[in-house]
Amino acid sequence: REGEPLFSVVGLPRATVHKEIGQIGQGYDHIIIDGPPRVTDLARSAIMAADVVLIPVQPSPYDIWAAEEVVKLIDEARVYKENLKAAFVVNRKIANTAIGRDVGEALAAYPVPVLVASITQRVVFAEAAARGLAVHEIDDQGPAAAEIEAVTAELMELAR
């Protein structure tokens, strides 16, 4: 597989993702939409296109407060998509810190579950992005790859 990407990437920065995803997604089992980290028409469209919304939250008061707006968008979308699922995933968690341990408790105030698996802040994520690779391609047995696998497993279970 040398030189071939692990997956296809399509840029679609328009607020019509929910209308176009059916055609773009033909032939794929799963589609990941990476939306903006703020309330925009594009975010609304991405949520409407989704079956599951995964909300990455850093262990920071700012991210936890900002999550409220995303949860409101999801609630609005559920008026039209009753079966829309959502979950928080803690991202860039700093190991062995109080804020890293407490973020799940803070997110419990929202009516959205928090995945058990989380992503720890690791240099390998930045290195992988800089090289256009997935962490699995750098070290498929490393802790970063294991974290991604754990999040993926929970996400797939949620998507059922």
N, C-alpha and C positions, 0 to 999 in steps of 0.2 A: 504494500500500500504506500510505498515510498513516494512522497511528493503529492499525494492525493489528500484532500481535506477529509476530516472525519464526517463532516456534514455540510450541507448547502447553507449558504447565508444569502438572504435577500433583503435589501434595504427598502423599506416601505414607510417612510416618515409622513404618512398622510392619515387624516382622521377618517379614512374609509377602509381601514384594515378589516373591520367586521364584515364588510361587503365583499372584499376581495380574497379573504382567506380561503374560502372554499375552492376557488380556482387555483390559487397558488399552492395550496396544500395537497392537491391531487397526487396520489402515489406515495404519500408519506404516512407513517403510522402515528407520528407525533410531531407537533409543531411548537416551537418555543417562540413567544413574542416577547422581546425585551423592550418594555415601554419606558417612558420618561418617569423620573422619580418625583413627579408633581402632578397636580390636577390640571389636565389639559384636555382638549377635544381628542387628541391622539390617545391619551390614557383611557378615556371613556370608550373609544372605539376598540382598543386592545382588550379591555375588560369584556366588552360585548362579544368579541370574537372568541374568547376563552371558554374552556370548560372548567379549568382550574386556574385561579390567580394565586401566584406565589409572591408574597410581599417580603422582599429582603429588608431587614431592619438592622442597622448597626446598634451596638449597645451604647446609645447616647440619648440623653433626654430629648435632643432635637429630633432625632429619627422617631422616637416613641411618640412625641407630640404630633409630628407630621403624619404618622400612621392613621390618625383619626380621619383625615380628609380622604385617604384611600379607602378606608373602611366605609365611609359614607358613599363613595362612588360604587363600591361593590353592592351595598344595600340598594342603591338606586337601580343598578343593573338587574338585581334579583326580582324586581317588579316585572321584568320582561323575560328573565331567564331564571326560573325558580330553582333549578338544579345547579346553579353556579356554585362552585366550591371555592374556598379560599383558605389560605394558611400563611402564617408568618414563618420566615426562616431567619434565624439570627446569623448575620454575616459580619465578617471581620471581627469576630469575638476575640478579645484579648484574654488569653488563658490566665487563670489564677488571679483574677481581679474581682472585686466586689461588684462592679458594674456589669461585668460579664456574667456573673452568677445571677444577678438580680433582674436582668432584662426580661426574662420569661415571666417573672412575677409582675412586672410593670405592664407587659403586653396582655396579661390576663384580664385587664380591665375592659378589653375589647371583645366583641362577640365572634372572634376569629381564633381558631386554635393556633398554637405554636408548635412547629415540628420539634420532635425530640432531638433530631440531628441538627447540628449547626456547623457553620464554616468558620474556622479560626483564621485570624490574620496571619498570613504566611507569605514570605518573599516569593515562593514558587508561583503564586498566582500572578504577580506582576511580571515575573520572568516569562511565564507562559504567554501572557497577553502580548508582551513586547516581541516575542518570537512568532506570534500567530499560531500558537499551539494550545492544546488542552493540557491540563496538569498530568493527565494519564500518559501523554506522549513524552513527558519529561521523566516521570517516575511513577509507573503504574502500580507500584507496591507501597508508595509513600503515604504519609498521613493525609495529605491534601486529597489524593485520589480516593482514599478510604472515606473521607468526609463527603466528597461529591457522590460516591456510591451510596452512602447512607441517606443523604438528602433525596437522591433519585429513587431509592427504594420506598421511602415514605411518600414521595410525590406520586409514584405509580400506584401505591395503595390508595391514596386519596382520590385518584382519578377513576378508580373502579366504580 
